[in-house]
Amino acid sequence: MAEKSAVTRQDHDRTILPVYAPAQFIPVKGKGSRVWDQQGNEYVDFAAGIAVTALGHCHPALVKALHEQGETLWHLSNVFTNEPALRLAQKLIDATFADRVFFANSGAEANEAAFKLARYYAAHRHSPYKSKIIAFHNAFHGRTFFTVTVGGQPKYSDGFGPKPADIVHVPFNDLDAVKAVIDDHTCAIVVEPVQGEGGVTPATQEFMQGLRELCDKHQALLVLDEVQSGMGRSGKLFSYMHYGVKPDIITTAKALGGGFPVSAMLATEEVASVMEPGKHGSTYGGNPLACAVAGAALDIINTPEVLSGVTERREKFIQALEAINEEFSLFKAVRGQGLLIGAELADTYKNRAGDFLKAAAESGLMILVAGPNVIRFAPSLVIEFADISEGMERFKQAIRKVVA
Ligand SMILES: *Cc1c(COP(=O)(O)O)cnc(C)c1O
């Protein structure tokens, strides 16, 4: 085998498009919820690649699926269909409200497909003027130009020229604000059941139910972005299942492939039926390698043991965070759903979430932030209880450094 050349963190700043500011260390190996860097330092992983490696790093069943498919068939394109994609589609249909699946490679692409489908459906079934999309402040839907514009943070979409039009943003969890803007020209309401990047804020029951009713009243589609909240993270397979609300379209990505890039848009037959060959597509979407891994991940995640394990692990996290709060008075709120947990910093630590993230890394712990004021935890759904305890000990060390 050819010798691999040595690389350092400095190479990042020289060679990679300067859109990221990664940690100073380079992870080289992971197993379960532990990660090791180039220097051999070990980390407890409460981040899971931003809610992606839901079964931990290098889960044996996923490695096996990847290995077997890797020796069988890698890629065809959608000029041909393939067995892993068909199996995965059936599993997703069996497990959800959906009748039809479109595969893509990232959350943004699944959302792009969803938003295009919602627009197309309205134009096809109702009127070409029924194009308004209602979305929410602080929402995040990805970085393609359509999805970033539907997202509720203009700082991410400004500066790239004229934006896709007829997208309206209102405050999250504010049903009256939606009522004030919805009309018969609305094609869709797009919402994350739990706003992830925007601060780990779950939708209220009243809000989700109200959105469904407003959609029905105005013949608009309810599109749920479950890219982060889906695939078991909430304690149910999808977060919408907590609300008893039936969506028209959902998207899933992040944990779907457990670390292998793959995403899906799920829709009802009625909505899907307006599409025809050539209207949308993707070269890689439904790639056999991706679907083989995702199929193996779904088989494990969609079991009572794993899903109820999420709720048990959440309790352990919440207890530990409450104990930390008693000692340090760090948080003003701890919220979220399942193993998507946000701890909002008290005013004393305003805008300092990043300081805690850095200190945690120095103490051997990987965590996330969601904006400047929220520390976010999105660990593996099967993280060992001992890893939770050890991670929380390291978190306390980190906190002592920051508050000292
Ligand atoms: C991460 C995320 C996306 C974007 O996914 P990518 O794979 O980065 O394109 C979209 N929506 C939500 C809710 C997300 O958390």
PDBQT file of the ligand as one rigid body, heavy atoms in Angstrom, charges set to zero:
ROOT
HETATM    1  C1  LIG A 501     -28.462  19.341   9.228  1.00  0.00    +0.000 C 
HETATM    2  C2  LIG A 501     -29.815  19.781   8.816  1.00  0.00    +0.000 A 
HETATM    3  C3  LIG A 501     -30.122  20.033   7.468  1.00  0.00    +0.000 A 
HETATM    4  C4  LIG A 501     -29.083  20.009   6.377  1.00  0.00    +0.000 C 
HETATM    5  O1  LIG A 501     -28.539  18.755   6.174  1.00  0.00    +0.000 OA
HETATM    6  P1  LIG A 501     -27.223  18.612   5.255  1.00  0.00    +0.000 P 
HETATM    7  O2  LIG A 501     -26.994  17.147   5.218  1.00  0.00    +0.000 OA
HETATM    8  O3  LIG A 501     -26.146  19.392   5.932  1.00  0.00    +0.000 OA
HETATM    9  O4  LIG A 501     -27.557  19.183   3.934  1.00  0.00    +0.000 OA
HETATM   10  C5  LIG A 501     -31.424  20.345   7.153  1.00  0.00    +0.000 A 
HETATM   11  N1  LIG A 501     -32.378  20.415   8.100  1.00  0.00    +0.000 NA
HETATM   12  C6  LIG A 501     -32.121  20.182   9.401  1.00  0.00    +0.000 A 
HETATM   13  C7  LIG A 501     -33.229  20.250  10.395  1.00  0.00    +0.000 C 
HETATM   14  C8  LIG A 501     -30.823  19.877   9.801  1.00  0.00    +0.000 A 
HETATM   15  O5  LIG A 501     -30.552  19.687  11.093  1.00  0.00    +0.000 OA
ENDROOT
TORSDOF 0
